[in-house]
Amino acid sequence: MKNLLGNNLKVTQSMGGKGNCWDNVVAESFFKTLKYECVYRYKFKSFFDDHYVINHDIKWYDTKRLYSALGYKTPLEIEQEYLNIN
């Protein structure tokens, strides 16, 4: 794949060096959770159905779901606290 896209000036490699998995860990964790807790639970009949359900689920995660790693706060609460401090 790298050889196929290597000459395209509009495409840049997103991964770090060989064996460096930490740069994608947040995205991979998010998509793993989204698939496990949302996507695999439904049989979507159309693009619009899956778009609605996934969008609703992401909004719920950001505004309602409490995370133990965040001191039992939502990501939105943490972001608001951060913005008020800075």
Backbone as XML, in Angstrom:
<?xml version="1.0"?>
<chain id="A" units="angstrom">
  <residue number="1" name="MET">
    <atom name="N" x="0.834" y="-1.193" z="0.000"/>
    <atom name="CA" x="0.000" y="0.000" z="0.000"/>
    <atom name="C" x="0.872" y="1.247" z="0.000"/>
  </residue>
  <residue number="2" name="LYS">
    <atom name="N" x="1.947" y="1.215" z="0.775"/>
    <atom name="CA" x="2.828" y="2.373" z="0.840"/>
    <atom name="C" x="3.398" y="2.700" z="-0.535"/>
  </residue>
  <residue number="3" name="ASN">
    <atom name="N" x="3.774" y="1.665" z="-1.289"/>
    <atom name="CA" x="4.295" y="1.889" z="-2.639"/>
    <atom name="C" x="3.233" y="2.467" z="-3.560"/>
  </residue>
  <residue number="4" name="LEU">
    <atom name="N" x="1.997" y="2.022" z="-3.397"/>
    <atom name="CA" x="0.900" y="2.488" z="-4.236"/>
    <atom name="C" x="0.604" y="3.965" z="-4.010"/>
  </residue>
  <residue number="5" name="LEU">
    <atom name="N" x="0.634" y="4.404" z="-2.756"/>
    <atom name="CA" x="0.283" y="5.777" z="-2.416"/>
    <atom name="C" x="1.494" y="6.673" z="-2.179"/>
  </residue>
  <residue number="6" name="GLY">
    <atom name="N" x="2.675" y="6.114" z="-2.201"/>
    <atom name="CA" x="3.889" y="6.855" z="-1.868"/>
    <atom name="C" x="4.166" y="8.063" z="-2.737"/>
  </residue>
  <residue number="7" name="ASN">
    <atom name="N" x="3.757" y="8.023" z="-3.998"/>
    <atom name="CA" x="4.025" y="9.126" z="-4.918"/>
    <atom name="C" x="2.933" y="10.181" z="-4.927"/>
  </residue>
  <residue number="8" name="ASN">
    <atom name="N" x="1.856" y="9.968" z="-4.199"/>
    <atom name="CA" x="0.755" y="10.911" z="-4.153"/>
    <atom name="C" x="1.075" y="11.981" z="-3.115"/>
  </residue>
  <residue number="9" name="LEU">
    <atom name="N" x="1.203" y="13.228" z="-3.550"/>
    <atom name="CA" x="1.574" y="14.319" z="-2.648"/>
    <atom name="C" x="0.464" y="14.693" z="-1.665"/>
  </residue>
  <residue number="10" name="LYS">
    <atom name="N" x="-0.772" y="14.252" z="-1.929"/>
    <atom name="CA" x="-1.892" y="14.574" z="-1.044"/>
    <atom name="C" x="-2.061" y="13.558" z="0.084"/>
  </residue>
  <residue number="11" name="VAL">
    <atom name="N" x="-1.280" y="12.494" z="0.077"/>
    <atom name="CA" x="-1.412" y="11.441" z="1.070"/>
    <atom name="C" x="-0.145" y="11.390" z="1.913"/>
  </residue>
  <residue number="12" name="THR">
    <atom name="N" x="-0.337" y="11.385" z="3.239"/>
    <atom name="CA" x="0.811" y="11.235" z="4.132"/>
    <atom name="C" x="0.565" y="10.059" z="5.058"/>
  </residue>
  <residue number="13" name="GLN">
    <atom name="N" x="1.613" y="9.397" z="5.446"/>
    <atom name="CA" x="1.513" y="8.252" z="6.334"/>
    <atom name="C" x="1.148" y="8.724" z="7.734"/>
  </residue>
  <residue number="14" name="SER">
    <atom name="N" x="0.165" y="8.068" z="8.353"/>
    <atom name="CA" x="-0.297" y="8.498" z="9.670"/>
    <atom name="C" x="0.379" y="7.753" z="10.809"/>
  </residue>
  <residue number="15" name="MET">
    <atom name="N" x="0.954" y="6.614" z="10.541"/>
    <atom name="CA" x="1.548" y="5.799" z="11.601"/>
    <atom name="C" x="2.967" y="6.246" z="11.900"/>
  </residue>
  <residue number="16" name="GLY">
    <atom name="N" x="3.386" y="5.964" z="13.106"/>
    <atom name="CA" x="4.763" y="6.238" z="13.495"/>
    <atom name="C" x="5.693" y="5.195" z="12.911"/>
  </residue>
  <residue number="17" name="GLY">
    <atom name="N" x="6.840" y="5.054" z="13.499"/>
    <atom name="CA" x="7.807" y="4.081" z="13.022"/>
    <atom name="C" x="7.322" y="2.657" z="13.197"/>
  </residue>
  <residue number="18" name="LYS">
    <atom name="N" x="8.057" y="1.734" z="12.607"/>
    <atom name="CA" x="7.705" y="0.325" z="12.662"/>
    <atom name="C" x="7.634" y="-0.128" z="14.125"/>
  </residue>
  <residue number="19" name="GLY">
    <atom name="N" x="6.543" y="-0.790" z="14.469"/>
    <atom name="CA" x="6.379" y="-1.291" z="15.821"/>
    <atom name="C" x="5.881" y="-0.272" z="16.824"/>
  </residue>
  <residue number="20" name="ASN">
    <atom name="N" x="5.586" y="0.953" z="16.388"/>
    <atom name="CA" x="5.102" y="1.993" z="17.294"/>
    <atom name="C" x="3.581" y="2.037" z="17.208"/>
  </residue>
  <residue number="21" name="CYS">
    <atom name="N" x="2.921" y="1.402" z="18.174"/>
    <atom name="CA" x="1.459" y="1.319" z="18.133"/>
    <atom name="C" x="0.783" y="2.438" z="18.903"/>
  </residue>
  <residue number="22" name="TRP">
    <atom name="N" x="1.527" y="3.259" z="19.622"/>
    <atom name="CA" x="0.920" y="4.219" z="20.541"/>
    <atom name="C" x="0.254" y="5.391" z="19.841"/>
  </residue>
  <residue number="23" name="ASP">
    <atom name="N" x="0.632" y="5.712" z="18.616"/>
    <atom name="CA" x="0.048" y="6.883" z="17.979"/>
    <atom name="C" x="-1.405" y="6.669" z="17.569"/>
  </residue>
  <residue number="24" name="ASN">
    <atom name="N" x="-1.837" y="5.438" z="17.425"/>
    <atom name="CA" x="-3.218" y="5.157" z="17.023"/>
    <atom name="C" x="-4.046" y="4.547" z="18.146"/>
  </residue>
  <residue number="25" name="VAL">
    <atom name="N" x="-3.513" y="4.472" z="19.336"/>
    <atom name="CA" x="-4.193" y="3.757" z="20.410"/>
    <atom name="C" x="-5.539" y="4.391" z="20.773"/>
  </residue>
  <residue number="26" name="VAL">
    <atom name="N" x="-5.638" y="5.693" z="20.749"/>
    <atom name="CA" x="-6.902" y="6.352" z="21.096"/>
    <atom name="C" x="-7.969" y="6.049" z="20.053"/>
  </residue>
  <residue number="27" name="ALA">
    <atom name="N" x="-7.609" y="6.183" z="18.782"/>
    <atom name="CA" x="-8.565" y="5.912" z="17.709"/>
    <atom name="C" x="-8.977" y="4.445" z="17.703"/>
  </residue>
  <residue number="28" name="GLU">
    <atom name="N" x="-8.032" y="3.549" z="17.873"/>
    <atom name="CA" x="-8.358" y="2.128" z="17.860"/>
    <atom name="C" x="-9.234" y="1.750" z="19.048"/>
  </residue>
  <residue number="29" name="SER">
    <atom name="N" x="-8.986" y="2.326" z="20.205"/>
    <atom name="CA" x="-9.825" y="2.062" z="21.372"/>
    <atom name="C" x="-11.244" y="2.564" z="21.139"/>
  </residue>
  <residue number="30" name="PHE">
    <atom name="N" x="-11.366" y="3.761" z="20.569"/>
    <atom name="CA" x="-12.683" y="4.325" z="20.281"/>
    <atom name="C" x="-13.468" y="3.427" z="19.328"/>
  </residue>
  <residue number="31" name="PHE">
    <atom name="N" x="-12.835" y="3.022" z="18.222"/>
    <atom name="CA" x="-13.545" y="2.210" z="17.231"/>
    <atom name="C" x="-13.862" y="0.813" z="17.762"/>
  </residue>
  <residue number="32" name="LYS">
    <atom name="N" x="-12.993" y="0.243" z="18.593"/>
    <atom name="CA" x="-13.275" y="-1.053" z="19.207"/>
    <atom name="C" x="-14.529" y="-0.952" z="20.067"/>
  </residue>
  <residue number="33" name="THR">
    <atom name="N" x="-14.599" y="0.090" z="20.897"/>
    <atom name="CA" x="-15.753" y="0.272" z="21.775"/>
    <atom name="C" x="-17.018" y="0.552" z="20.964"/>
  </residue>
  <residue number="34" name="LEU">
    <atom name="N" x="-16.907" y="1.398" z="19.950"/>
    <atom name="CA" x="-18.069" y="1.713" z="19.108"/>
    <atom name="C" x="-18.606" y="0.455" z="18.431"/>
  </residue>
  <residue number="35" name="LYS">
    <atom name="N" x="-17.724" y="-0.363" z="17.893"/>
    <atom name="CA" x="-18.167" y="-1.592" z="17.234"/>
    <atom name="C" x="-18.812" y="-2.543" z="18.234"/>
  </residue>
  <residue number="36" name="TYR">
    <atom name="N" x="-18.156" y="-2.747" z="19.368"/>
    <atom name="CA" x="-18.634" y="-3.718" z="20.350"/>
    <atom name="C" x="-19.958" y="-3.294" z="20.983"/>
  </residue>
  <residue number="37" name="GLU">
    <atom name="N" x="-20.076" y="-2.021" z="21.353"/>
    <atom name="CA" x="-21.254" y="-1.575" z="22.099"/>
    <atom name="C" x="-22.362" y="-0.992" z="21.227"/>
  </residue>
  <residue number="38" name="CYS">
    <atom name="N" x="-22.086" y="-0.743" z="19.959"/>
    <atom name="CA" x="-23.120" y="-0.136" z="19.113"/>
    <atom name="C" x="-23.326" y="-0.915" z="17.811"/>
  </residue>
  <residue number="39" name="VAL">
    <atom name="N" x="-22.330" y="-0.950" z="16.980"/>
    <atom name="CA" x="-22.485" y="-1.481" z="15.622"/>
    <atom name="C" x="-22.891" y="-2.951" z="15.616"/>
  </residue>
  <residue number="40" name="TYR">
    <atom name="N" x="-22.251" y="-3.777" z="16.438"/>
    <atom name="CA" x="-22.538" y="-5.211" z="16.431"/>
    <atom name="C" x="-23.892" y="-5.547" z="17.041"/>
  </residue>
  <residue number="41" name="ARG">
    <atom name="N" x="-24.537" y="-4.603" z="17.678"/>
    <atom name="CA" x="-25.839" y="-4.854" z="18.321"/>
    <atom name="C" x="-27.016" y="-4.711" z="17.363"/>
  </residue>
  <residue number="42" name="TYR">
    <atom name="N" x="-26.790" y="-4.125" z="16.183"/>
    <atom name="CA" x="-27.884" y="-3.819" z="15.266"/>
    <atom name="C" x="-27.628" y="-4.415" z="13.890"/>
  </residue>
  <residue number="43" name="LYS">
    <atom name="N" x="-28.714" y="-4.651" z="13.168"/>
    <atom name="CA" x="-28.630" y="-4.998" z="11.756"/>
    <atom name="C" x="-29.219" y="-3.811" z="10.997"/>
  </residue>
  <residue number="44" name="PHE">
    <atom name="N" x="-28.347" y="-3.039" z="10.398"/>
    <atom name="CA" x="-28.774" y="-1.817" z="9.724"/>
    <atom name="C" x="-29.364" y="-2.143" z="8.357"/>
  </residue>
  <residue number="45" name="LYS">
    <atom name="N" x="-30.455" y="-1.454" z="8.032"/>
    <atom name="CA" x="-31.118" y="-1.674" z="6.757"/>
    <atom name="C" x="-30.640" y="-0.699" z="5.687"/>
  </residue>
  <residue number="46" name="SER">
    <atom name="N" x="-30.078" y="0.427" z="6.128"/>
    <atom name="CA" x="-29.617" y="1.422" z="5.161"/>
    <atom name="C" x="-28.512" y="2.257" z="5.780"/>
  </residue>
  <residue number="47" name="PHE">
    <atom name="N" x="-27.858" y="3.020" z="4.923"/>
    <atom name="CA" x="-26.829" y="3.944" z="5.381"/>
    <atom name="C" x="-27.413" y="4.939" z="6.369"/>
  </residue>
  <residue number="48" name="PHE">
    <atom name="N" x="-28.614" y="5.396" z="6.128"/>
    <atom name="CA" x="-29.235" y="6.394" z="6.992"/>
    <atom name="C" x="-29.523" y="5.833" z="8.381"/>
  </residue>
  <residue number="49" name="ASP">
    <atom name="N" x="-29.924" y="4.561" z="8.446"/>
    <atom name="CA" x="-30.148" y="3.920" z="9.743"/>
    <atom name="C" x="-28.862" y="3.849" z="10.547"/>
  </residue>
  <residue number="50" name="ASP">
    <atom name="N" x="-27.793" y="3.370" z="9.904"/>
    <atom name="CA" x="-26.544" y="3.243" z="10.651"/>
    <atom name="C" x="-25.972" y="4.609" z="11.009"/>
  </residue>
  <residue number="51" name="HIS">
    <atom name="N" x="-26.112" y="5.579" z="10.132"/>
    <atom name="CA" x="-25.628" y="6.935" z="10.416"/>
    <atom name="C" x="-26.336" y="7.506" z="11.636"/>
  </residue>
  <residue number="52" name="TYR">
    <atom name="N" x="-27.650" y="7.342" z="11.703"/>
    <atom name="CA" x="-28.421" y="7.872" z="12.831"/>
    <atom name="C" x="-28.006" y="7.197" z="14.137"/>
  </residue>
  <residue number="53" name="VAL">
    <atom name="N" x="-27.943" y="5.863" z="14.139"/>
    <atom name="CA" x="-27.638" y="5.123" z="15.369"/>
    <atom name="C" x="-26.227" y="5.435" z="15.846"/>
  </residue>
  <residue number="54" name="ILE">
    <atom name="N" x="-25.251" y="5.432" z="14.943"/>
    <atom name="CA" x="-23.864" y="5.686" z="15.332"/>
    <atom name="C" x="-23.702" y="7.120" z="15.816"/>
  </residue>
  <residue number="55" name="ASN">
    <atom name="N" x="-24.311" y="8.070" z="15.126"/>
    <atom name="CA" x="-24.245" y="9.468" z="15.546"/>
    <atom name="C" x="-24.868" y="9.646" z="16.938"/>
  </residue>
  <residue number="56" name="HIS">
    <atom name="N" x="-26.002" y="9.037" z="17.157"/>
    <atom name="CA" x="-26.667" y="9.108" z="18.460"/>
    <atom name="C" x="-25.784" y="8.493" z="19.544"/>
  </residue>
  <residue number="57" name="ASP">
    <atom name="N" x="-25.156" y="7.371" z="19.245"/>
    <atom name="CA" x="-24.314" y="6.694" z="20.214"/>
    <atom name="C" x="-23.084" y="7.531" z="20.573"/>
  </residue>
  <residue number="58" name="ILE">
    <atom name="N" x="-22.470" y="8.143" z="19.593"/>
    <atom name="CA" x="-21.293" y="8.988" z="19.854"/>
    <atom name="C" x="-21.683" y="10.185" z="20.717"/>
  </residue>
  <residue number="59" name="LYS">
    <atom name="N" x="-22.824" y="10.809" z="20.421"/>
    <atom name="CA" x="-23.281" y="11.936" z="21.244"/>
    <atom name="C" x="-23.544" y="11.486" z="22.678"/>
  </residue>
  <residue number="60" name="TRP">
    <atom name="N" x="-24.105" y="10.303" z="22.849"/>
    <atom name="CA" x="-24.358" y="9.772" z="24.186"/>
    <atom name="C" x="-23.042" y="9.564" z="24.935"/>
  </residue>
  <residue number="61" name="TYR">
    <atom name="N" x="-22.055" y="9.006" z="24.257"/>
    <atom name="CA" x="-20.754" y="8.778" z="24.894"/>
    <atom name="C" x="-20.121" y="10.085" z="25.338"/>
  </residue>
  <residue number="62" name="ASP">
    <atom name="N" x="-20.246" y="11.110" z="24.530"/>
    <atom name="CA" x="-19.606" y="12.394" z="24.858"/>
    <atom name="C" x="-20.326" y="13.163" z="25.959"/>
  </residue>
  <residue number="63" name="THR">
    <atom name="N" x="-21.635" y="12.988" z="26.065"/>
    <atom name="CA" x="-22.397" y="13.849" z="26.965"/>
    <atom name="C" x="-23.033" y="13.145" z="28.163"/>
  </residue>
  <residue number="64" name="LYS">
    <atom name="N" x="-23.196" y="11.834" z="28.112"/>
    <atom name="CA" x="-23.928" y="11.126" z="29.172"/>
    <atom name="C" x="-23.122" y="10.034" z="29.869"/>
  </residue>
  <residue number="65" name="ARG">
    <atom name="N" x="-22.296" y="9.311" z="29.119"/>
    <atom name="CA" x="-21.594" y="8.151" z="29.694"/>
    <atom name="C" x="-20.476" y="8.602" z="30.619"/>
  </residue>
  <residue number="66" name="LEU">
    <atom name="N" x="-20.465" y="8.044" z="31.825"/>
    <atom name="CA" x="-19.438" y="8.384" z="32.802"/>
    <atom name="C" x="-18.252" y="7.436" z="32.646"/>
  </residue>
  <residue number="67" name="TYR">
    <atom name="N" x="-17.057" y="7.994" z="32.726"/>
    <atom name="CA" x="-15.832" y="7.217" z="32.566"/>
    <atom name="C" x="-15.065" y="7.198" z="33.880"/>
  </residue>
  <residue number="68" name="SER">
    <atom name="N" x="-14.734" y="6.003" z="34.363"/>
    <atom name="CA" x="-13.986" y="5.894" z="35.613"/>
    <atom name="C" x="-12.612" y="6.551" z="35.481"/>
  </residue>
  <residue number="69" name="ALA">
    <atom name="N" x="-12.005" y="6.453" z="34.301"/>
    <atom name="CA" x="-10.680" y="7.049" z="34.085"/>
    <atom name="C" x="-10.730" y="8.579" z="34.133"/>
  </residue>
  <residue number="70" name="LEU">
    <atom name="N" x="-11.915" y="9.149" z="33.983"/>
    <atom name="CA" x="-12.074" y="10.606" z="34.030"/>
    <atom name="C" x="-12.694" y="11.049" z="35.350"/>
  </residue>
  <residue number="71" name="GLY">
    <atom name="N" x="-12.605" y="10.219" z="36.360"/>
    <atom name="CA" x="-13.184" y="10.567" z="37.655"/>
    <atom name="C" x="-14.699" y="10.540" z="37.629"/>
  </residue>
  <residue number="72" name="TYR">
    <atom name="N" x="-15.272" y="9.627" z="36.864"/>
    <atom name="CA" x="-16.720" y="9.476" z="36.703"/>
    <atom name="C" x="-17.367" y="10.752" z="36.181"/>
  </residue>
  <residue number="73" name="LYS">
    <atom name="N" x="-16.715" y="11.333" z="35.192"/>
    <atom name="CA" x="-17.246" y="12.485" z="34.464"/>
    <atom name="C" x="-17.346" y="12.111" z="32.993"/>
  </residue>
  <residue number="74" name="THR">
    <atom name="N" x="-18.088" y="12.917" z="32.243"/>
    <atom name="CA" x="-18.188" y="12.699" z="30.801"/>
    <atom name="C" x="-17.041" y="13.435" z="30.106"/>
  </residue>
  <residue number="75" name="PRO">
    <atom name="N" x="-16.726" y="13.035" z="28.871"/>
    <atom name="CA" x="-15.713" y="13.775" z="28.128"/>
    <atom name="C" x="-16.075" y="15.252" z="27.953"/>
  </residue>
  <residue number="76" name="LEU">
    <atom name="N" x="-17.350" y="15.549" z="27.804"/>
    <atom name="CA" x="-17.779" y="16.939" z="27.662"/>
    <atom name="C" x="-17.486" y="17.729" z="28.936"/>
  </residue>
  <residue number="77" name="GLU">
    <atom name="N" x="-17.733" y="17.136" z="30.106"/>
    <atom name="CA" x="-17.432" y="17.816" z="31.364"/>
    <atom name="C" x="-15.937" y="18.097" z="31.502"/>
  </residue>
  <residue number="78" name="ILE">
    <atom name="N" x="-15.116" y="17.129" z="31.129"/>
    <atom name="CA" x="-13.670" y="17.309" z="31.193"/>
    <atom name="C" x="-13.227" y="18.419" z="30.246"/>
  </residue>
  <residue number="79" name="GLU">
    <atom name="N" x="-13.779" y="18.434" z="29.045"/>
    <atom name="CA" x="-13.426" y="19.483" z="28.078"/>
    <atom name="C" x="-13.848" y="20.859" z="28.593"/>
  </residue>
  <residue number="80" name="GLN">
    <atom name="N" x="-15.035" y="20.960" z="29.175"/>
    <atom name="CA" x="-15.497" y="22.245" z="29.700"/>
    <atom name="C" x="-14.621" y="22.709" z="30.862"/>
  </residue>
  <residue number="81" name="GLU">
    <atom name="N" x="-14.222" y="21.794" z="31.727"/>
    <atom name="CA" x="-13.324" y="22.146" z="32.817"/>
    <atom name="C" x="-11.997" y="22.639" z="32.273"/>
  </residue>
  <residue number="82" name="TYR">
    <atom name="N" x="-11.474" y="21.975" z="31.288"/>
    <atom name="CA" x="-10.204" y="22.367" z="30.676"/>
    <atom name="C" x="-10.291" y="23.762" z="30.063"/>
  </residue>
  <residue number="83" name="LEU">
    <atom name="N" x="-11.384" y="24.025" z="29.352"/>
    <atom name="CA" x="-11.541" y="25.332" z="28.694"/>
    <atom name="C" x="-11.725" y="26.446" z="29.714"/>
  </residue>
  <residue number="84" name="ASN">
    <atom name="N" x="-12.354" y="26.164" z="30.845"/>
    <atom name="CA" x="-12.535" y="27.180" z="31.892"/>
    <atom name="C" x="-11.235" y="27.488" z="32.606"/>
  </residue>
  <residue number="85" name="ILE">
    <atom name="N" x="-10.346" y="26.495" z="32.694"/>
    <atom name="CA" x="-9.041" y="26.715" z="33.340"/>
    <atom name="C" x="-8.135" y="27.539" z="32.445"/>
  </residue>
  <residue number="86" name="ASN">
    <atom name="N" x="-8.163" y="27.259" z="31.156"/>
    <atom name="CA" x="-7.252" y="27.931" z="30.225"/>
    <atom name="C" x="-7.940" y="29.107" z="29.648"/>
  </residue>
</chain>
